[in-house]
Amino acid sequence: MPSPDENLVGSEKAKLVMPDLAGAIALEDNTFARAVYQSLASDASIDAFLKKSRSYSLKERRWKLPRNCTRLFNGDFYTPVRNIVSSIMKHFWKDAMTQGTRQVVDTHTTDLQHSRSDPESHKSRPSLVIKAAGSSFQTPLPKTGETVKAVGFSNAASCIEIRCEGDDFPVEEQLVRATIYARQIFIHQPNRRYVRILVLSGHHLRVFHFDRSGVQYTPPLDIHEEPHTFVRLILGLSSPNESDIGLDATIFWLIKNGRKIVGGISMRGADDNETLYQLSRLEPLFCRTNICGRSTTCWSVLDGDTGEELLVKSSWRSADRTSEHIYLRDAVGIPGVVQMVFCEPDRCQTLWYRGRSLAPAGFQNRLETRVLIKHYGSPITGFTSPKQVLWALRDAIAGHRALVKKGTLHRDVSIQNVLLGKPGAEPGDRGILIDFDIAIRYGADGIYPSADVQIGTRMYQSVMVLSTDEVPYPLPHTHLDDIESFFYVLANIIYTFDHRGISQPLGYELTVWNKYGHDAGCLGQLKRGFLLDDPLHNSISSRWPKEFLEVFYAFRSFLRPIAHQKMVFTFHDAESRASDWQKLIQSLDDHYDFVLRLFDEGIAALERAETELVGVTESVPPPTQTLPQTPRAPKRSREEEEECDSQLPQKRPKTPRPVRNS
C-alpha cells in the first residue's frame, strides 16, 4: 500500500493545529461511537442490508476486506474500503446517491488545497472523501490556469483516513491528521458546528469528533465485530440531512453550476417567528481559522424592509462566561459603542454534539450566541487622515467610559476592536468599540475583576496585566488598563502606517514586541521602557504631523506615572495599599476627562493647521493663461515657495498636565 503524502507530526501543517489539540479528550469506551447515529437506522434494517450485501460475509461475520496487504494488487487497500462505504450509502441513501448529492471519492492521490490563509504549499490527501452537494457546499475554486477540481474541502461532508493492518500509525499521527482535515472543513464551510472524521487502521476504527470545545476521540473499534456501529457511522457522515453532518441549516446558499450565487441567514425571534436576511456577501466578513475557542464569524446581511446593511455575529463562549448580548443590551443608545438590533442567545452548545448529558473531565462546554448588530465602517486601520484616527479613538474612548459607568469593562481593547464610523457619522459615532465577548461586570459593590494575562490581545495589554504572573500581589483589571490599551492602539497605528493610512515597515519597538509577544513578562518590561520620555525615532515621527504626535506624547505622559504607581502597588498586599488604590480608581472621571480633552485639543489643532494651510494656499495666485500681448506674471522661485511654506504656524499647542495620584 502506498505511504501517505507525508508524516505530519512536527510539520508546518501540524503546528497550525497544535492549539486545537491542547484539550484533546481520549474517551474511555465506545459509547459515543455506538450511540451518536443510533436513530439513523434500526438494527433490523442494518441486518437486512448485511444479509444481501456483497460487501459483507454473514458466514464469516466480517466485511470483505483483505486480511493483510501482501495479497493486494499494488497494495491498494483504498478501493475495497471505498466499495464497502459506497454500498452502504447506495442502500440507505439511494436517492442522494442517484442524484449525486452524496458520493464517496478516492482522494489518496489528489491534492486538496488548504485555505488562502495558510501557506500556498499546504495541501492534503485524505484517503477517501464523502463528496457532497447541497445548500452548504460548493466545488473548489480553481487557481488561475488550473482546471476545476471535482472535490475539495469546500464540498467534503467528511474524510476517512485508511491504513493497512500492521502499518505504523500511532494515535498521535491519527489525531494530527484528522485535525488538519477537520480544520480545513471548518474554514471552507463557515456554517459548520462540528466535524467528524473516521480513521481506519486495518479493521479497527476511531471516531474523531471536533467542535468549538476541541476534540474527543474513541478507542479502536473492531468493524467486523460491530458492523451495525460501522454502518451507522458511515450513514451519519454521509447523511443527506445537513444537520446530521454538523452544518447549521439556518445559513444557506443557492447553488448554480456547483458554486454559491446568493445566500441567506434565518433568525428566530422571541415570538418564535423567523426573519430571513439576505447575505450581502457570500463569504463571512470575518472568520477565525482555529477550531477551538470563540470561533467568531461575522456575516454582512441586508434588512429586507429598509435595505440597511447589518452584521450577524456568531460566537461560542465558555459556559462560565456571561453572554455578549447582555453587555450589548446595556450599551443600547450609547454613542461610540456597537449597537445591537436583535439576538438569539444560547442557540446550541457543544455538549449536545458529544452524546453526553454530563461533561467528561477536562471538557469545557461552549454555547453559541448570535447577535444582529448595526454595520459600521472599516477597522480603524482603514483611516485616510490623522484626524480620522483621533476622531475614532476619541469617540470609542467616550463610549468605553459610558459603559464603565454602567458597570461593564471591555477587557479586549485592540486595533481590531475599534471601527471607523459610517461615512458622515455624527460626533460621538465617528469611532465604534466592538466585541464584548470577554467583557465583565465592573465595580459593583466595590468588586473588580482579577487581571488575567490570558484575557485580551497580547499586543495591547497594559503593563500591569502583562506582569500579573510576575508580581507578588497583582492588581485587578480596571478601566485604566483598558485606557492604556487604547494608547497602544494609537502607538501601533503610528508605527505601522503613515498619515495617509499607507502601510509602512515596522519600527524597531513593534518588531521586538512581536518577537517577544509569547513572553508576557518580557513584553511588560518592554512596554515600561516604551512609556519613558524618549522621543519617537525620526523614521517614525516624520510620517505624521506634529499636532497628531502631540496627542501621542501627552497620552504617554499621562500613563507613565499611573503605570509606575500601579506596579508599585503590586508589591504591597491588598490591605496595605487599599486606601491609595481606591483613590486612584475613584479618579475615573478625571482620567477620562483628561484623555478626552487631550484628543479634542489634538483634533482642534489639526483643524487649525488645515485651515491655515488652506489660507496660505489661497493667498498664492494660481498661474493663469494670458493673451500673447499681455506680459506674463513672474514665476515664483523655489526659494520663495519654501519661504512661504516656512510661515506655517509652528507653535506647540498647550497640553494639560497629567493627573498624578498618590
N, C-alpha and C positions, 0 to 999 in steps of 0.2 A: 504493500500500500504506500502511495507517495507520502512523503512527510508534509506537515503543514507548511504554510507560507513562511513561518519563522517561529523561533522560540520567543515568546512575548515578554516573559518575566525579565524585568530590568530594561526593557526597550523604551524608546521615547513615547510610544503609544501607551505603554503601561504606566509611565509617570503621570500622564494626563488623568488617569482614572484612580490613582492611589488615594486621593482624598475620599473617594466614594467607597473605598474598601475598609476605611478605618473602623467602622462599626459592624462589619460583616458578622452575621449570626449563623453558626452551623447548627442546624436542627438536630435533635437527638433521635428522632424517628421519622417515619414517612407518613405520618397522619396528614400533613398538609398535601402531599402528592396524591394521596388516595381520595381526599375529600374535596379538593378545590374545584373539580369539574364534575362532581357526583351527579348533578342534575342534568347533564347534557345527554346522557344515555343510560338506560337501565341495564341491569345485569342480563336480563333476558334478551334485549336487543343486541348486546355485545356477543352473547352466546350464539345467537343466530348468525351473526357475521362470522365468528370464528369457525362455525360448523361448515360453512360453504366457502370460506376464503381459501384461495390458493396460496396465500402467504403464511398460513398457519397450519401446523400439523396437530390435529386432535390426538392422534395416536401417540406421538412423542411429547405432546404438550409443550411445544416450543415453536417460536417463529422460525421460518425457513431462512435462516441466516447461516453462513459458513461458520463452522466451529473454530477454524483458525485461518489466518491469512495466507498460509502457504498453498492452499488449494484454490485461491482466487486467481482469475485471469488478470494479469497485470496488477495484481494486488488491489483490485478495485472493490473496496468494501462499501463505497457510496451508493452504487446502483442497487444492490439488494435492499439496503435500508430505504432508499427513495421509493422503491417499488412497494414496500410494505406501507409506508406513510401514505403514498398515493392511493393504495387500495382502501385504506381506512377512510380517507376523505371522499373517495368516489362512492363508497357505500352509504355513508351518513350525510354527506353534503353533496348529493348528486346534482342538485340544481346549480349550486355555486361552482362546481367543477365544470358542468356543461356550459355555463355562461362565462366561464373564465375569470370569475371574481376571486377564486382561490385555486392555487396551483403550487405544487412542490417542485422546486428547481434545484438541480445540482450546480452549485456555485464554487466548488472547491478549486477550480482553476480560473475563476472570474474575479477580477479586482473590483470591489465595491468601494467607490470613492468616499472618503470621510468628509466632514463638513468644511465649509470655507474658512471657519475659524481655526482649523487645525492646519499644520504644515501640509503643503500640496502633495508631498510624497506619501502621506499616510493613506493607506488603503487596507482592506481586509478581505479575506477569502473564507467566509463561513462554509462549512461542508454542504449544508442544504439551507435554502431559504424558502419559507412559505410565502409565496408571492400573492399579493392581494390587490384588488381593485375595489373602489368604492368612494364614498364621500370624504374620506380622510387620507386617501393615498394618491400618489401621482408617480409617473415614470421619472427616472432620474433626468436631470437637466444636463445634457452633454456639454463638454467644453468646446470651445471654438475648434473646428476642424475634426471633431470626433463624431462618430455615428451614435445614434440614440441607443442606449442600453436598455434591455428589457427589464432588468431587475436591479435594484439598489436599496439602500436603507430607507428611501422615501416610500417604497411600496412593499416593504417587508413586514408581514404580520409577526413573524418570529424567525429565529435561526436555530438550527440544530447542528451541533458540532459532533463529529464522529471520529472515533479511533478504534483500531483493531484490538482484539484481545491480546494482552501482553505488551502493548505499546507503553512506553514510559510516558504517562500522562497524569502527573500528580495533581492533587486537588488545587494547589496554588496556581498552577498553569491554567486549569479549567476555569478558575474564578476570574483571573485576569482576562482571559479570552472572552468569557461570557460578558464581563463588564464592559469591555471595549465595544462589543456588538450592541449591548443594551444602550450605552451612552449615545451611540450614533442613531439608534432608532428614536430615542427621546428628542434629539436635536432635529432630526429630519421630520418628525411627526410631533409638532408642538402641542397637540391636544392629547398627548399620552398621559395617562395616570400611572400606569405600571407596564412593565415589560417582563415576559418570562422566556427564558432560554433553556433548551434541553441540551445536555451533553451526554452522549452515549459512548461508553468505553467498553468495547466488546459487547456483552449482554447486560451491562449494568448502566443504569441511567441516573443522572442527577437533575433536579429541577432548580434553576437559579431564578429567584424572584427579585425584581428591582422595583423600588418605588422611592418616594421622596424621603423616606426614612433610611434608605440604604439598601442592603441586600441580605437576603436569607437564602440558604441552600440546604437541600436534603442530603441524607446519607445515600449511598448507592442503592438502587432498587433493581432487582432482577426482573427484566421484562418478560422472561419466559415463565417465571413463577407468578407474575402478576400481570397477565395480559389485559385484564379489564382496566387496570390503572393506566397502562401504557396507551390503550385506545382512547381513554378519556382525555389524557394529556394532549394527544395529537388533535383531538376534536376541539379542545379548548384553545390551542394555539392557532387553529385554522378556522375558528367559528365565523360564519357569515355575520353574526351579531357583533358589531364593533365594540360594544361594551364588554363582551366576554374576553376580548384580547387586550383590554386595557385602555381603550380610547374614550374620550369624553364626547358623547354624541351631541352635546349642545353646541359644539363648534363643528361646522361642516362646510363643504365646498361643492360647487357644481363642477363636474369634470368634463372636459371636452378634449378628445384626441389624447387622452392619458394625462392631461395637465389641468391644474386648477385654474378656473377662469373667474369665479366670483364666489364669495363666502359669506357666512353669517354666524352670529352668536345669539343664542336664545337665553334670556334671563328670566327667572321666575320671581315674582313679587310676593310680598307678604300675604296678598289676597289669593295666592296660588295661580294667578294669571301669568301667562308668558308674554314677553315682549321680544320681538326679533329685531336685531340691529345688524345692518349690513356692514361687512368689513370694507373699510376704505382702502386697505392694502391686504394682499393675500397672505403675507408673512407677518409675524409679530414685529412690532416696533422694537421690542427688547425681549430677549430670552436668554436666561442663564444656561451655560453649557454643562454644568455639573448635574449629576443625578440627585445626589443627596443634599438636602437643605431647603431653603425657602423657595428656590426654583421659580423666581418671579418671571412672569410672562405678561407682556403688555400688548394689547391689540388696539388699533385705531378703528373706530366704528362711526357710523353716521346715524343720527337721530332721524327716524323715518318721518316724523311730523315737521321738524324745524330745519332739517338738513345740517344741523350743527355737528361738528366733529367732536367726538367724545373719546374717552380712553377706558377700555376694560382691562383691569389688572387682576390677575390671579396669582396667589402666592400660598405657600404651605408653611404655616407657623408651628412651632413646638406646642404641644398641648398645654404646657405650663405657662404659655405667654398669652397676654391679652390680645384679642384680635385688633388689627389695624383699624377696622371700621369704627371701633369705639372712640379712638382718638380723632378720626376724621369727622365723626358726628359732632364732637366738641368743637372742631375747627370751622364748622359751617358759619359763614358770614365774616370770617376773619381775613382781611386782606393779606396778601403775601404768603398764603398757605393754600395748598391744593384743596379744591372744593369737591366734596362727594355729592353725587346725584342720587345714588341708589346702591344697595349692597345685597349680596347673598352670603351671609355668614355661615361658616361650618357646613359647606356643601357635602363634604365627604372626609374620610380620614384613612390614613394608611393602614390602620389596624384592620379595617374591613377587608382588605385585599390579601391579608396574610392567613386567612382561615382560622382566626382565633377570636375569642371573646375576651381573653386576658392577655396582656402583653408579656412576652418572654423576657427573661433577664437581659438587660443591655439594650432593649428596644425603646426608642423614643418616638412616640406617636406624633404624627403631624396632621393638622387639619387644614383643608383648603377653604379660603375665603375669596370671593370675587367681588370687586367693587367697580362701580361705574363712576368715573370722575371727569371733571372738566379737562379739556385739552388745552395746553398752553404752547409756548414757543419751544425752541430747541434748548438743549442743555446750555448752561452759561458759556461753555466753550464755543458756542456759535456766535459770540458777540462780534460786532464790527467797529466798535469805538470804545475808548476808555470810559466815557460817560455811561455807556450801556452796562459796563461791568459794575460801576459804582451804583447805578440805579438798582440793578438786580440784587446785589448783595445787601444794599440798604433796606429794600423792601422785604427781603427774606428774613433779615435780622429782626425787623419790626414785627413780622408775623411770628417769628420764634418767641419774641418777648411776650406777645399777647397770649400765646399758648402756655408759656411757662406760668404766667399769672393765673391761668385757668387750671394749672396743675398737671401739665403734660411736658415732659422733657424728651426731645427728639433722639439724642444719643448717636446719630449717624450723619452729622453734617459733613458733606463731601461734595466734590465738584460734580458728581453725578446727580446729586440730590438738590441742586439749585437750578431751576429753569429760568429762561427769559420769559417775560410776559408776552402775551399776544401783541402783534404789531399795533401801535397806537394805544396800548394799555394805559389806564389812568395811574397817577402816582399812588403807590400802595400795592399795585399788582404788576409792577414792571419786573419783579423777580418773584419766583414762587418756590417755596420749600416743599418738597415732596418726600414720599417714602417713610411712613411711620411704622414700618414692620417691627422695629425694635424699640419703639418709644416706650415710656414708662410713666407711671404716676409720680408726681414730684411735689415734695414739700408739704403734703397733707399731714396735719398733726405733727409737724416738725420732723417727718421721716423722709430721708433722702436715699436714693438707690446707691447700692455699692458700686464702686468702679470695677470694671472688668475689661482687661486688655483684649479679650476675645470678642467684645461687642464694639462694633463700629468699623470704619475703614482705616486701616493702619496709617496710611499716608497723612490723614487729617486728625488723628487723635492728639489730645493735649499731652504736654509733658507729664502731668500728674498721672493720667490714665496709663500712659506708656510705662510709667515707673511703678505701677501698682504692685507688681511681683518683686520689686527690688527694695522696697522700703518697709520699715517695721510696722508703721501704723498708717495704712493707706486712707485717703480721704474718700468720701462719697463722690459720685459723679454729679456735678452741679451745672447750672447754667453757664458758669464761667468756662467750663471745659468745652461746651458747645460754641461759646463765643470765640474761644481760641481756635476751634476747628474752622470757623468762618475765616479767620486770619490766614490759615494755611491754604484755604481755597484761593484767597487773593494772592498769596505767595506763589502758588502753583501756576496761576494764570500769568503772573509776571515773568516767571522763569520759562514758561512753555510757549508763550505767544509774544507777538509784538502788538503795538497799539491798534493795528488794523485787524487783529484776530488771525494772523497768519502764523502757523506753527514755526517754532524756532528750535535749534539744538538746545537740549537741556543744559543748564548751568551746572557747575560743579556740585553745589549743595544738593540739588534734587537727584543728581546722579548717584551721590553717596547714599541719600535716603533710600532710593530704590534698591541699592546694593545690600543695605543692612536692614531692609524692611522686615525681614523674618525675625530679627532680634529686637524685641520691643524695648528692652532696657538700653541697648546701644542707640536706637533711634531717638529715645527720650533724651539721652545725653547730647546727641547732635542737635536736636531742636532747642535745647537750653542754650547751646552756643549760638544758634541762629537768632535768638531773641536779644543778643547783645547789640551794642551800638554800631557795629561795623557797617559801613555803607555798602550798598549793592555794587558789585563789580560793574565797571563801565560797559562791558559787553551786554549786560542785562539792563542797566538803567538807561542806556542810550536808546532803547526801544520804546520808551514811554515818556509822556510829557511830565514835567516836574510837578504840576498840580496833582496829577494822579499819584505820583510817588510820595508826595507829602502825606497822603492818606495812609499809605503803607507804613511809612516811618512813624507816624503818630500812633497808629494802631499798635505797632510793635512796642513803642514806648509805654503805652497803656498796659500791655500784657506783661511786660518784663517784671515789674515789681510784684504783680499778682502771682505770676508763676513761681517766682522765688519764694514768696510768702507761703504759698501752698506747699512747696517742697519742704520748707522749714517745719510746717505743721505735721508732716508725715513722720517726723522723728519725735513727736510728742503724743502720748496716748490721748484718747478722746476726752477724758475728764480734764486734763491739764490744758488742753487747747480750746475747750468748749467756748469760752467767752469770746476770745479773739476770732475764732472761726465763725461764730454766729454774727459778729459784727461784719465780717466780710460777706457772708451770704445775704444778710439783710440789706446790704447796699445794692440790691438788684436794680432798682430804678436808676441809681447813679451810674451803674455800669452801662446799662443800655442807653441812657441819655447821652453819655459821653460818646459812645461808639456811633450812635445815630447822628449826633451833631457833627462828628468828625466826617462822616460820609456826606452829610448835607453841605458842609463847607467845601469839601472837595468837589462836589458836583457844581456848586456855585462858582468856584474858581475856574473850573473847566469852561463853564458857560461864559464867564467874563473874558477868558482868553480867546474863546471863539469869536465873541462879539468884537473885541479889539482887533483880532486878526482880519475880520471882515471889513472893519473900518479902515485899516491900513491898506487892504487890497483895493477897496473902492476909491481911496484917495489917489491911487495911481491911475492916470488916464490910460485907457486901453489904446493900442495902436489903431489908427484909422486909415482907411483908404482915401486918398485925396486926388483931385484932378491934377493933370500934369503941370499946369501953370502955377499951382499952389505950392509954396515951399513946404517940405516935409518937416514935421516936428522932430527935434533932435532925439536920437535914441539914447535911452539910459545905459550907462556903463554898468558892468558887473559890480564894480566897487560901489556905485551909488545904490544899486539894489540891495547889496549886502548891508550898507549903512542903514537903509530903510528898515530891513529886517531886524537890525540890532536895536531898533527903537521899541520893539515889542516889550510889554511890561515884564520885569524880572523880579518884582517884589515878592517875597515869600509870604503866603497868607498866614495869618496868625492862627496857631493851633492850640486848643485848650490843653492845659497841663493835665496829665493823668491823675486820677484819684488814687491816692495811696492809703492803704488800710493797715492799721497796726494790730 
